[in-house]
Amino acid sequence: MELTNKVAIVTGAGRGIGRAIAIAYAADGASVVIASRSQDQLNGVADVIKANGGNVLAVPTDLKNRNEVENLVQKTIENYGQIDILVNNAGINPRGLFLDTTDEEWDEVWKINVMAVVHCCRAVLPIMKKQGSGNIINIGSGMGQVGHANLSIYCASKAALHGLTQAIAEEVWEDGIIANVLIPGPVKTELSRPVWEGDKIFRAQSDPWKEPEKVVDSALFLAKQPTDSGMTGQILSIMRRNSP
């Protein structure tokens, strides 16, 4: 188990991709701190990890709130004394024509898909710098590379996330910290349900919609990269064509 003695924070861990990653990291030996707004969902994930003999701490967190993010990080340090891996997975994906979108929708998506990542990275980076090592994995999207109708806010937020990740990677690599983007391709989650249930184009695409567990191998690969490997600022895509 290569992640033994590692501590990982996974956001959006109550369901979908975050849940699958958290369970996989724990199974590979990491102590996992799981965060989302839903205590019930976190409890369910924690029960699975504990039943399999894993080490987990559930911290309900509103990632839009910087104080709550700092509390998440503080609780991680209090319990485990270090932070080796941060997976920024939480996100939302409203659909609608660009001209029909509202300022409120833009604000909400930006707070969760971009600023929550900013809060988390700002909170963990000083700790990782002091340690001299760290690994940040941001869950991106093909829609951050190629835009798609009815997804303008989501596309813009993921493009921003990709650029942010690469900028952070350039700033911290000399501190022994790496930062990369993982594009999981089309995954069946509650976030993407309106697309894979209702969009004829995406339903018919050649790249089949996969279950969240199919993302695990790539998430493990990134988590196990040595911080001196030089693999930083990269966008790792596990899809065959552009999709959310």
N, C-alpha and C positions, 0 to 999 in steps of 0.2 A: 504494500500500500504506500504509494509514493507521496501522498499528502499527509502522512503521519507527522505530527508535531507542527502542522500548519494550521492557521486560523483564517477562516474565510467569512466575510460578510456577503450575503446575497440579498439584494432587494427585490421586491415583487415576488417574494418566495412563497406566497400563500397558494399559488396555483400555477398551472402552465409551465413555461420554460424555467422560471425561477425555482419552482417546486422540484422539478426534475434535476436541475443542477445541484440544488442543496442536498438532496438525497444521495446523489452520486458522489459528491465531494465527501460527505460523511462516511459513505461506504468505503471510500478510498483512504480513510484515516483522518481526515481533517476535522477539527472542531468547527462547527458551522453556526454562525449567528444569522438568524433569518428575520427579515423585516418586511412588513406590509401593514396596511391600515387595519386589516381584519384579524382580531385576536383568535376568532374561531378557526379561520383558515390556517393560521400559524400553528395553533394547537394540533390540528390534524397532521400537518407536516412533521411537527416535533414528535408526535406519537409514532409515526412511521420510522423516523430515524432512531428513536430510542428502542423501538421493538427490534431493530436490526443491530443493536449494540453500539450505536453511534452517539457522539457527543454534540448536543445542540442547545442553543440559547435562543428563545423567541422574544423579540422586542418589538411590540406594536409601534409603528412609526409613520407619521405623516411626513413624507419626504419633501413636501413643499415647505415645511417649517424647518428653518436652519437650526433652531434650538433643539428640536426633536432629533434631528440628524446627529447633532453633537452629543445628545444623550445616548443615542445608539452606539456611537463610537466609544464614549466613556464607559458604558456598560461592558462593551467588548474588552476593553483594556482591564477593567476591574476584575473580570472573570478569567481572562486568558493571558493578559500581559503583553499581547502583540497583535498585529494585524498583517497578515501576509498576502491576502487576496481580497480584492473588492470586485464583486460582480454587480454592475449597475444594470438591472434588468427591468425595473418598473417602467411602465409606459401606458399611454392611452392612445386611441386611434379613432377619432371621430370622422365620419364620412359626410360629404356634402360638396356641392359645387362651390368653387372659390368665391363667387359673388354672393353666395348665401351664407358664408361664414360670418361669425360675429367677433367683435373684439374680445368678448368674454371667452369664447372658444379658443381663440389664439392665446390668450393669457393662461388659460388652464393647461393647454397642451404644453406651452413653453415652460410652465412651472414644473410639470411632472417629467416631461421628456428631456428637458435640457437643464433647468435650474436645479432639479433634484440631483442630477449628476454632478453639477458644479458644487452643491453643498457637500455631497459625499466625498468628492475628491479633495476639496479644501480641508475637510475634517480628518481624512486619513493620511494625506501626504506628509504633514509634519512628523507623524509617527513613523511612516515608512522611511523618511529621510534619516531620522535618528537611528533607525534599525540598520540602514544601509542597504535595504532591499524591500521590494514590494511588487505586486502584480495587479494591475487594474484591467478588467475586462468589461467593455461596454457593449451591450447588445444593440446592434445596429439593424439596418434594413436595406434591402435592395432599393427601396423607395427613397433612400437617402442618396442614391447614385443616379437613378433615373426617375423622373417624376411620373405620376399617374393621375388621371382625372379622378375627381371626387375625393382625393386624399391630399390636398394642398398643404394643410397644416401639418399633417404627419410627415409628409415628404420634407418640408422645410425644417422640421425639428430634428429629423434623423440626419439630414445633411449637415446641420449645425453640430450634431453629436459627433459625426465622423471627423469634421474639422477640428473640433475641440480635443478629441482624443489624440490626434496627430500632433497638435500644438503642445499638449501636456507631455507627450512622449519626448518631444524635442527638448523640453525644459528639464526633465528629471532623469534622463538616462545616465548621466554622470553620477547620480546618487544611488545607482543600482536598482532603479525602478523602471519597469516596463509597462506600457499601456497599449492595448490593442482593441480593435473592434471585431466582434463576431457577428456575422450576418447569417442567421439560421435558415433562411429560405422560408418557404411556405409551411407554417406549422399550425396545426389545429389547436387553437386556444380560444378562450372566451373573448380575448381582444380581437382576434381575427374572424370570429364567427360570422359577422355580417358579410364578410367577403367570401369565405369558402362555402357559405350556405346560399348566398344571394347573388353573387356576381358571376354571370355566365362565362365571362372571359377567363377568370381565374379558375373556375371549376373545370374548364376544358383544357387548361394548360398541360403541357407534357410532364412537367415536374410535379409529381403527386404531393398532395398535402400530407405531411408526416406528423406523427405524434411527438409531443415534447421530448420524450426519452431519446429520440433520434438525434437530438442536439448534444447529448451528454458527452459523446466521445470527443467532439471538437472543444467543448468547454473544459474537459479534463486535459486535453492536449495543451491548450493555452495556459491553464493553471500550473502545469508542470514545466513550463519553459524556464530554464535558468535565467536569472536576471542579468547575467553577463552574456546571454546567447546572441544578443544583437537583434533579436526579433522584437521590435517595438515600433509603434506607429503604423502597424500593418492593419489591413482590413482582410480578415479571413472569411471567405464566403463559402458556404456549403450548399449552395443552390446552383441549378443549371441555367436559370434565367431569372430576370428581375421579378420580384414578387414581394409582398409585405412580410 
